[in-house]
Amino acid sequence: MNTNRLRRTLLASLVVAAVAVPVSGAATRAGIPAPAAVVFDAGDTPQARYAANRVAVAEAARTAEAHGDRRRAGRLRALAAADRRLLAFDGHGTGRIVEVFGDLERARRIAVLVPGSDVNLDTYGGRFRRGAAALSAELGPDAAVVAWLGYDTPETVGPEVLTPGRADEAAPELRAFMGLLRSFNPDARMSALCHSYGSVVCGRAARGLDVTDLVLYGSPGTGADTAAGLGTAARVWVGRGADDWIARVPHVDVEVFGTKLGLGPDPSEPSFGARPFAAGDGGHGDYLEAGTVPLRSIARIVKGDVA
């Protein structure tokens, strides 16, 4: 069997396995009731949004408790703590959370983290948020880090992670959000840090995205054939840990069961044209762990310390 046929076979097998996995648990969690999300005016300050969302999250916690979901209620109460800064929150479905680490209006640099699969209201407090906090500590007080859970992330074991559909839906939301940040802080140097399927979101949003640097890590593809094909003036960076399983994902475009699957070429290949950064020996979820090589590399990019 030649290499192309083998890749197609592997991808097709992955799709069949993904379709066969029950998703009833996810559907049940998505059915938990929640109060309406707060609607803000364009002129509302970050502080006004933090205060209003703190009230909204506390109400969502009470709603979850009344529904009998004490675990979610506990997570929501933690989100409602006085030291948390939520620019956006919506408890419906898989959830939306946008949290700020640092002083958004005074920061000289702003880094927006775009998550990959399986990040939702119930998992937000894990590696994704921990990575945002670690990056904030690495960057120091003159930077702000924003954890942007602003879209319905796909499940790792599911057919949607193999197509750009969720990314196409998320791209305009990410562009609009970056515009909102720019209205809060017109002079900050802004970067988009895109993990795993989040790099597909960033790839779809790249044209017109107001950032200096677009950083891809643990990327399965961007939907574009080359960095130039992303249509952005930003510097495009790519890193992949030596033990990241994403390296074994087939980079092909095929049609299976009438659906076009695949996310394009491997961005870590030199032919893609992205600037490589040192990503160490870690795995798929290790890029923003405190004290690691990739965390330091990404922080240097955000600071503008590398050419």
C-alpha positions, -999 to +999 in steps of 0.1 A: +000+000+000+015+034-010+018+063+015-011+083+002-034+053+003-022+044+038-030+080+050-064+079+035-071+045+052-060+058+085-081+089+083-112+070+072-107+045+101-105+074+125-137+089+112-155+056+115-143+052+151-153+088+159-188+083+146-192+051+166-183+067+200-214+075+220-219+112+227-249+110+250-228+122+280-219+154+262-255+160+252-267+155+288-242+180+301-252+206+274-288+204+286-282+220+320-303+252+322-287+286+326-297+322+328-294+345+298-260+358+290-254+395+297-256+417+266-231+446+267-229+479+249-198+488+228-188+514+253-189+492+284-155+491+301-137+458+310-144+466+347-182+469+340-181+436+322-162+419+350-187+430+376-218+421+355-204+387+346-196+379+382-233+384+390-243+363+360-220+334+369-232+334+405-268+331+392-257+303+368-242+285+398-275+287+417-294+275+386-271+245+383-274+237+420-312+238+417-309+215+387-290+190+408-256+194+392-235+202+422-202+197+404-210+223+378-223+246+405-190+244+423-170+252+392-193+282+385-189+295+421-152+294+416-156+315+385-176+340+404-148+348+429-139+384+434-105+381+418-118+366+385-121+388+355-146+375+329-151+396+298-178+372+286-198+343+300-226+322+287-237+290+306-258+276+278-248+245+259-210+237+262-205+272+275-185+304+267-159+319+290-135+347+283-111+354+312-085+380+315-052+377+334-036+411+340-046+447+333-062+447+299-063+485+294-027+492+305-009+462+291+018+468+265+012+433+251-019+412+249-019+375+241-052+357+232-052+319+237-075+300+213-082+265+226-085+232+207-109+203+213-126+193+245-124+227+262-158+236+276-176+250+306-168+218+326-132+214+316-122+251+314-105+251+348-080+225+337-049+228+314-063+256+293-068+280+322-037+268+339-017+275+308-031+310+306-021+317+342+014+303+336+019+324+305+007+355+324+033+348+351+060+343+325+052+376+307+050+397+338+029+427+348+031+447+316+012+420+297-023+407+297-033+372+287-069+364+276-082+328+277-108+329+249-133+300+251-155+318+226-167+290+204-180+254+206-149+233+205-151+199+188-146+167+207-112+150+202-130+117+194-156+129+169-160+137+132-161+175+136-125+177+147-115+165+112-133+193+094-130+231+094-168+235+101-165+246+138-135+269+128-156+285+101-182+293+127-157+306+152-136+327+129-158+358+127-163+357+165-125+357+170-121+386+146-148+406+163-133+399+197-098+410+187-115+443+175-131+447+210-097+443+226-082+469+203-110+493+214-099+488+250-062+492+243-054+508+209-016+506+214-009+471+227+011+446+207-014+417+202-007+380+195-030+351+188-018+318+204-036+289+188-034+253+202-044+222+183-078+227+166-076+263+177-050+267+149-077+259+125-098+286+140-069+311+137-062+299+102-098+307+091-098+340+110-062+351+099-072+373+070-079+406+087-071+394+122-055+424+140-024+407+155+014+410+151+021+373+157+001+342+149+015+313+169+005+277+161+013+248+184+002+212+184-014+221+151-032+195+129-034+220+101-048+255+093-070+249+063-044+267+042-017+252+020+010+277+032+016+304+057+013+329+029-020+314+020-034+325+054-035+360+040-022+377+071+005+403+076+013+388+110+044+367+116+033+331+115+051+308+140+048+270+145+061+246+172+055+210+180+067+190+210+088+159+203+062+137+221+031+153+206+007+127+191-006+153+166+025+144+145+008+111+136-024+127+123-027+123+085-025+156+066-048+149+037-080+161+021-104+132+014-141+126+010-156+101+033-194+093+034-200+124+013-181+147+037-148+164+029-123+157+056-088+170+065-073+202+076-045+207+050-007+204+051+013+201+083+023+236+094+054+223+110+069+212+076+094+237+062+074+239+029+045+255+048+066+286+054+060+293+091+088+304+115+097+275+138+101+280+175+117+256+201+089+234+215+108+210+237+102+173+243+066+175+257+033+162+246+001+176+231-010+193+263+023+205+276+030+237+257+021+262+284+032+242+314+052+264+338+089+263+334+089+245+300+108+253+268+077+260+247+063+284+273+095+304+273+096+304+235+060+316+232+065+343+258+095+356+238+074+358+207+046+377+226+072+401+239+087+407+205+121+394+216+127+372+186+130+383+149 
